[in-house]
Structure formats: structure tokens, C-alpha cells
């Protein structure tokens, strides 16, 4: 054995090697760097190319010992900090990789070329790649890719996808299409979790703490166990693995055991499986539990005070989040006017129509199979496995249709409990939450208090913005750190502000946990800043629209986190389009003046205005990726597979459209299979308006690559260049001949090629707060005008008309887009006017749906005008970015601003209190 | 929830059962309050339900020779709201019935049930007190009659004895020289419980008030009169000044509390506001102007479909025989469940969804004998001898119902969980009103909640379905 010491991809390596070992073998077998492939092993194909001291060598026949003391670079070392090398990116985008086996060699050879010739001609490229073979025949795309990479390296030119030949833009994308699962949904054939049953299935039920804070001192389940029909009664002592779950911080016990603390009324103490729900409920009543009650803290500001009762041993502060930009003191000094106010928003409830349900069973091979309408199937799998002390792959999570989520189905609900009971009893177990239990248990929207201080020049320019936020994250972290992070960065609005200081405190309390909810903290932030902007405009005597336009983020602006916005900033267009529409409705009359209503002397009408921005994707340094699989099946059907949630937003439609677009297949020849961890790769969480962008891109790349493979197969058979082959309506056009895709699939199989591509898509890298670099890879923008009618006597407010413009980059699924905006608008109206989840001293008042006043059809405005603004992103699918959350955000502040315009009363607490408003109006009238 | 469920075919059978079981029994009519109370554990010891909803003629609304209106115990809110007699001669009651709950609730809930629940926020009590209503209580022993104001003794308290039932409600029909109106303030238009409400019935002689009844709901433990305002109005003409003064006097009768629906101060202030508005409308004789000419009831059967022979479910001794979507079913288990659970668990018809199990969201809407109802509030045995239609039965052969078609085409479906309930309500509406206006669509769908779509596309889908149906 000989000692080999060398530097591989920047790391010192020392390995013992046999005499005569070749570099490729050492890399693959001894160092596990299997990216380098061996194809011919005879210096013929170039597939094994790596760089030794920056020169390309064929590693299959390069004696390893020759690399002693040298720098070796392999395909694994090309990407840096999680960012693809421009060559890698270009190979992906230009479809230069098909089967992928030669790709590392092609890319390494090209890398060597670019070091020597940074700006190679096509001749240079062809010369350099002369001995690097590709059997799929992707050469034109490879040349294209290398040119594009060179342009990006030398000139910063973004790498574009190839343009398709469809006339009038995309054939499928942007067209109005039918939602594929709609027929099932309107015929009652659609299956949700509670629609799944097994003949010998047991019903599970959960004993809840019922007190907001205390220590379990005694727990006796004997009587419950003896009740006929009861098959299992389990407590914390029965959890074989990790007791705590949590998406970011594992601080939430699946069951609270004796000696442990309950931290909110919904904490689970024991679970029961019984023949019927009635028996299960009776069994719960027979469980004896005693608590030592502890003092309760329910206000986030109080939770931060010294001496406040501790929710968790480590203290009540979950996270202090900070942003500093410029010099805040100097910014206020430069200001002619300084304004400050505090806005508070209550806890809000998702109120998805389908309450949580989990069905679990043990399969014949001893695994756990779990059905649950989940927003994050893979996180469920990990958390259930950890609790049961299993490997993740011993759990199969399957999502049937999900009856709404809005962020409320990201955390664990009954998943772990159902799995525990199924394992304990050996029978399938269903846990369906009643609405009452659903309201008690799942995480809510953070109640938030935001203090905003603005420094302004007389002409309206912002010189400084300081905000302080307190977010009530409740008993457990859930996504609290992330939600309040987004609240932080969005709290100075989509404006150019040179000097910014933000302090945000995410506080634990004994309220129900708060987590993800449409808008994800940015909704609360938007409300505060947008109310303040109207107050500032009035103080300065400026038109609120013009004032916002003056300060609005635009291309090349720098955000409050120092991010340079290089593209896709459509805010100004949103503002312009909404203003124009609003002025049209008033025939040019001042929209923000109070108007009388004919025949109703006690009514006033006025418009209100607000804008919003919202990041797409996880951002702030969280690795954001999705893996998709696209396969062509016999019969010419394509199936796209990914674990991402269809929660009503239309993801199935979007992925079907993308697959159809890329493969040139009719929509009805594309199937989408979502959320089965055995069959579909991980698409990541359905959160942060990210699915169209991230999972959409994963499916797009996979489908695109599959198309290239089909083209390559045909190219070889018909001896035509692959780029001359077109795919139209399920047929491949090869010269004058039309080949059905079914034949192409058969041909590929004949040749031993599997007509399937798995693609792992990584979104552009982002960086956490406090570090240099972009916090998010894309933002959506919106402007909103809302006309309200106020009853001066009763304080009743009705929304008459709304106009919303949203910059989503590119509308992929117009009906889905419209649905998201309309639905989001109504939710915004609810947040402003009716909704409030009421908790008193940790005890939930809103424990029935009747007590949560969500908007009904009567709240639908006469008109919801939806305007699409398309400022494409270079990386998003066809230029697209997110829409799911932003549609709700500007609605509440636009209503509050409209009320002020109608009557001169400024509301600083949501929801708008009809009672308070009526009494204020009365005072004013006197 | 119940051990025995009885469906008698005449009143004597019902009263005999009540006499036998006493506190262990409860009369059930619509069950919209009782089922919730039982689920919440508020009716301990009640093991027997006596369903009077299949007894012929208990839903009659009659005018006698002395101009008294008589309501049977099975008069539902929808029946009263749609009754020409009630609208013309007891308008405040019609208005109050129309404000109750959602169509699916109004199809089941009864006025008599409202009186028995006796919540100060129950809408129908306020106008009945203003109209001077009396209730007739019957037991196997006999009958007695009480003024309604005496029948109700406190918050959710009344004089009903265990062996008695409310057999009739009667009050003098309003005459030509009388005007009356009901006014309600709630916090959400649909399904809202009153923050407060007011009813006024005034008698005029040549423009001068000769008699006044003004009653207030949700501002005291029971419905109260506003005696000072009533006395003040007598002998006056309804000038703006008089109205203002009377409204101020009405405030004095209010003794409200702070609760989560409203503060005492707001309620007190609002008594003045709505008294002014109500008296103003009465002065102008426009009390009827907002009452819809054609009410979407979501029911194609206005009267009881009586049972031919009684059906007593004592324990699980009897099978529920019913027809669902045109097919006969026989259930030997599940009689203790709600209709929703019977459909989902016993019939395996999972298209009907449970969203709240409290009659609030409408996801479980099905047709029971032609009327849209919340199946989560219907006891399963009620299906015996009845006809049920669920979402699975909406298709006409292989053809989707027009509302199913347009819900798809107009993208009125998102997560889909509320969709079956909306479709059932919408299809029934179109059966009743083939070309509904937007107001009627909103009225009809007011009991169905959707958290995804924002309703806008749903309304459009119903409009489009109406057009499609009319074009054939």
C-alpha cells in the first residue's frame, strides 16, 4: 500500500492505495466521489474527465499516484456554496443533459476550456469536446450551454431557457384549463382522509389538558383500559422514540407525561383507541389526571418582562430578530416629520373546511402506512418515524385530497397518535378531530403588536423606518421563528428606506401555538406599515397613492435587508393599474373623499388603498429544493410525481400544465401523482407561496429532460438533429412524419432506456439575516383599493368593491390565479371585519365554529377586480413567482384606510370593532 | 346519544310517551338546538326522544273567526317566513323568522322550539311578545294557556313541565290600522346571533298612535317591553321629534350586559338607533320594503310528510328503512347516530362532508323529504320512511347537474370540501327559483361556508347554471 496525499475539491485527502490504482477508482471507491463516471476505461470517451491542477485528464487511466501533492477537481467540486456553477446551470436549462452519464465529463472538459478560453467560439468548443462522447446526441444543447455559461461568467447575462416554437407564446401555460380533480370534487367522488375506512378500523381520541399551564402530577388510565370496547390507552410512557415534535425546534411533546408540563389547553395527555367514537370518548372521561396548576402568561409583551411565568425552562424569548440598515439616528435627524403608532392584530384561525384527520395502519411487512391531508408529507414521515423509533422509510405517508390548509396543516396533529395506536393495537386507527378539537389544538396566526416609527421629508421621501414587533408564538415554537422573521423583514413595507432598524420578539406564552398562516407574519407587518403610510400621507398633505409611488421599490432598489432587486419588481405597475381602475369607477372624482349614499343619509362610502410585497419560497438561508419525477407510461400518458400538497390552490393543475407544456402532450394525457412518500419524491413544504416556483421548476426540468431524451431517441432512429424534432399534441414530428409518443416510449424501452427522469431542483441560494447576500430569490408585489360603505349609526362596514393588481411574474394557471386572489380577498375582509380567535387567560372562547365569525357569502363584494401584472423572474417557471399569500395581505389595511377616509376615525386594532366604531362615531357627531 | 327514538303519528301518542318517560324524554321537532345541547352534554338523563315532525297537521298556520293566528308546534321558520298570512298580518314575526340562521336551519327549526330554548337572543320571541302571543301547553292530563311573557322566566328558563309540550302559539292578527316591524343587529349577516333586536307593533287612529308595543331582545335576561316609550307614544303622531324622544325612552328599558358579542354601552346606544329606524319606517309605512317578494327556502315541500304508522326505535330493535338517491336502504345499525354519520359510515356515501357538526358551515347539506337540511343536526331515525338525496344523487343519469358543470367550468371548486354542500343548496335553489338574482343566491347560500374561493366564483357558477338550465 502506498500513501497518496492530494487536495480534492479544496480538501486535503490522504488515502492508502494499491500500486497501479487509477485516479477514477480512487475517487469513486476510496473517496466516495461517484460523480465521476467510468464508461469505456480505455481513454476513448472522455466521460471520466477530471481536472488535475486545472488541466483535464482522463482519470480512468491516470495513475492515481501521479496526483500526489496536486489539486484535483471533480464534478462534485464545481458548485460552490450550494450554487450551481454556471456550466451546471446552463446544462440544466439548455437541456444539455439527457441520460446524464456523460455529463460530468462534458462539464469538466468545458470547465477546463473556459479557464483557457473564457469566451470560446463555437469552433473552440467543438475542438475541446472532440473526444468527449455523448450517445444521447445532446451536442447542440451542450454547445449552447457552454456559450450561455460563458456569457454569464463574463457578462452576467442570465441563462435563459430555450424558446419553444409555439405560436403566440405558450401552448398550455397561461391558458384557461379545467382543474383535473374538479369532476370528482363536484360529484362527491373526491376522497379526503376521513373518507378512508377499513373494516376492522378503530377510532382514536385524545385527552386534552384543558388547563393552560400546569404539571401533571397523577395519571391513571386503569378504568379506561377496563372499559369494554377499548383496545389501547397510551400515554407519554408509551412513546418509544422522540417525545417532542416540531418543524424547526422539537419542543412540542406528542403526549405530556407525569412530572412534565402542559403549556396550553390543547396539550395531549393520553390517547385511546376503541371500537366506536362513543366508547373512545367515554374512555377519555375515565382517565384520571391531576395537575399542579402553574401561573399563566398570555401576552407576548408581558412574557418578556422579568419575573413572568416561564413557559419553557430556557425562557420565554423564542427569538429576537433584528434588521439594521444605514444609521437610524441619522435617518431620523434628516427627517422633517417623525410619526409613530402602534397596531395590534389578534390571533386568527385558519378554519379550513376539512378538520384534521389521520388514518394509520400497520402493513403486512410491518411498516406504518399513514393517510393524512398534510402540507408537508415528508416532515410528517420524519416526525412520525422519530416518535415511533423507526427509520423514515418504515413510514409511508399518503395524502388524499386536503380540504384547505392555509398553513394550518404543516405541523403534526394526530399523525403520531394514530400511528402509535395502530402499532399498539395492530388494527387500523382513525383520528378525526371534531371542529371543537381542531380549534383548540392546531397552531394559529401570531397575534402581533407592531410599533412603527417613520422619518419623512416634507416632500414625502422616507428617511428612516423603525419597527418593534411582539409576536405571540404560543406554547410551542412551530414555525414561530420563521413567521416572525418574515414579519420582521416585511415590516417597513415595499419601500425604499435608507435607514432601518427593526427588533422583533417572538415570545412563548400559554396560548395555543402560532405557526404558519397565509401571509406568514408578512400579513401583520403589511397591515401596520400600510396604515401608517396613510397616516403619514395625510400628515404631509400628500395623495396616498402618489406618496407610495414615490417610495415604492422598483428595479435596482435596495431593500431594507440590503438586497439589490435586479428584476421582477412590478409594484409601480400594480399601483398604476389599480389607481387607474379606481379613478375610472369614480369618474375621476377624488376616491379618498367620503361620499354620501343616495337615499341613505346615515351611510358614507370611500375608497382605501394599500400595497404589499411577499417573498416566494423559504428564503433567509433555508435550503429550498424540490425533487420531481416524470415518467412516460405505456399509452403515451405522462405522470408527474412529487410530494407537494394540493390544498385547493390548484397545484395539480399547474403541474399538469407544466408537464403538458414541456412534453407537448395534451393535458388529458398528463397525470399528476402527489404526496405519497413511497411513490413520489420530496417537493418540500407547501408553504411560502413556493409550490408553483419550486415544485413547478422541478417538474419542468424533469419533463424537459424527458423530452430531450425522446428527441434523442428519435434523432438517432431517423438520423435527424434532435432539435428538429417537435412534439405537438402527443405526436413527435420528425421531418414530415408524425410519430405517436406511445411509439417513442416503446422505442426507448426497446433500447433499454427508461422513459423516466428524476430531477432535483434547487432554488437560488439565499442567506440568513445578518449575513451578506439575498434574503429571498423572488418577491411578489400587489396593490389594492377597497371601497367600503359605513353605517354612521351602527358602525357596520360593508365592502362594496375591491380592485387588486398582483405581480406574479407570469400567470401560469389563470383560473387558479384568480381563485387565489378572490379567495384571499375574502379572507382579508374576514380578518379586517369579523374574524377573531378569542383566548382569555389561556382558555379558548372560540371553541366552536359559530364563535369564529368567518366571512359568509354575504361578505362578497359586488365586484372583485383581479388584475394580473407580469414582471417575470429569470429563474421561476416561465417567469412565475408566488401568489398564494399576497392576495390577502393588503386587504385589511385598505379597509381600515377606507374607513378613515369615510369618517375620520383611525382604527389601530383588528378586527375592526363595530361596537367601538359606533361609539366613536357617536362621540364625533356630538 | 339517545337510547330510544320514537316517531308517533298523532299527538296523543306523543303525550302518552312523555307522560311515561317524564324527565328522561324530550320532544324533538327540528332538533337544531336539542342535538347541539345533547352533544355538549347539557341534557343529561335524556334518553328518549319523541319526534313530532311526522305528525300530520302540526305545522298548520290558521286564522280563526276572532282574527287570532294559531301556529302549530311544527311551524318552521321557513314556513312562517313564507306564509302570506304571517307576512300580511304578523310582519314582525315573518321578518324575525327570515333572520334566523340559514335556510337549512330554517327548514328544520321551529318557532315553538325557539320559545322553549328561551334565549334572550332568540329572534322570534321579541315579535311574539310584541304581538301579545300566548302559548298552549299540553300534557296527557290536559291543556293550559299562558302569556308568552310569563312562559319564559329567565335566560333559557321556561314553565314547561316534563310531561308537557308546546302545542300551539296564538296571537291576534294585525289589523289594517296596525303596523309592525322587527329589526336585528348581528355581527355577521348570515347565521348571526342577535347582538340585539327590537320589535314594534303600533296601532293608529287617523295618524295618531293609540296603542304601542315595543319589545327588546338581548338587552336583558328575557325579552322586555319598553314601557316608557310605549306610554309616551300613545296619543302622538310619529313626527321626527316624537320618534327621537320615544327612541331615547326605549333605551331606558335596556339593561344589557357586556359579552363577547357586544358591550353594554353599545347595546344601549343601539337600542336608540334601531328604535329610531324602526319607528321611522313605521311612520313612513315602509316597514315591508326590504322583505323579499320571493324567498329562497331551499325546500320543495312546504308541509309535513306524515308517517303512516308509528316507528319506535327502542334500542337497536328496529331497522331504519329509507330511500337514498332513489335507492331503498335498510340500516340495522346506526340509529343512535346523526343522519350525517349514517350516510357516511353506514351507507358509505362519503360525498357529504362534516365541517363543523354544529350546523354552522353547511358542508353536510342534504335533502330530507325535499328540503335542504344540515344532516349533522338530524337524528338518523328521522330518515325512516323519508327520502334523502345526497351529492351522489345529484347527477341526472350520467349527466352532471348544471350546477356541477358550472362549478367546474367557473372554477368555483378549490379544496372541494365545502363543495357538496354548496351544490346541494344551489341545485335546490334553482329548482325553486329558476332564474335567481344575486340577492337570492346569497340568501340561499348563506348557510354554506367556504374558506377558499371567496364565494365570487360560486355565485357566478350558480348564475351560469341557471342560464344553462333555462336554455335546456
Interface residues (C-beta under 8 A of the other chain):
Chain A: X178 X179 X181 X182 X183 X184 X185 X186 X187 X188 X189 X190 X191 X192 X194 X195 X197 X278 X350 X351 X352 X353 X354 X355 X401 X402 X403 X404 X405 X406 X434 X435 X647 X648 X649 X650 X793 X794 X796 X815 X816 X818 X819 X822 X823 X824 X825 X826 X827 X834 X838 X845 X848 X849 X850 X851 X853 X854 X855 X856 X857 X858 X859 X860 X864 X914 X915 X916 X918 X919 X922
Chain B: X185 X187 X188 X189 X190 X191 X192 X193 X260 X262 X263 X265 X266 X269 X270 X273 X274 X277 X336 X344 X345 X348 X349 X350 X351 X352 X353 X354 X355 X356 X357 X358 X360 X361 X363 X390 X391 X392 X394 X395 X400 X404 X407 X408 X409 X411 X413 X414 X415 X416 X417 X418 X419 X420 X423 X441 X442 X445 X446 X448 X449 X450 X451 X452 X453 X454 X455 X456 X457 X458 X459
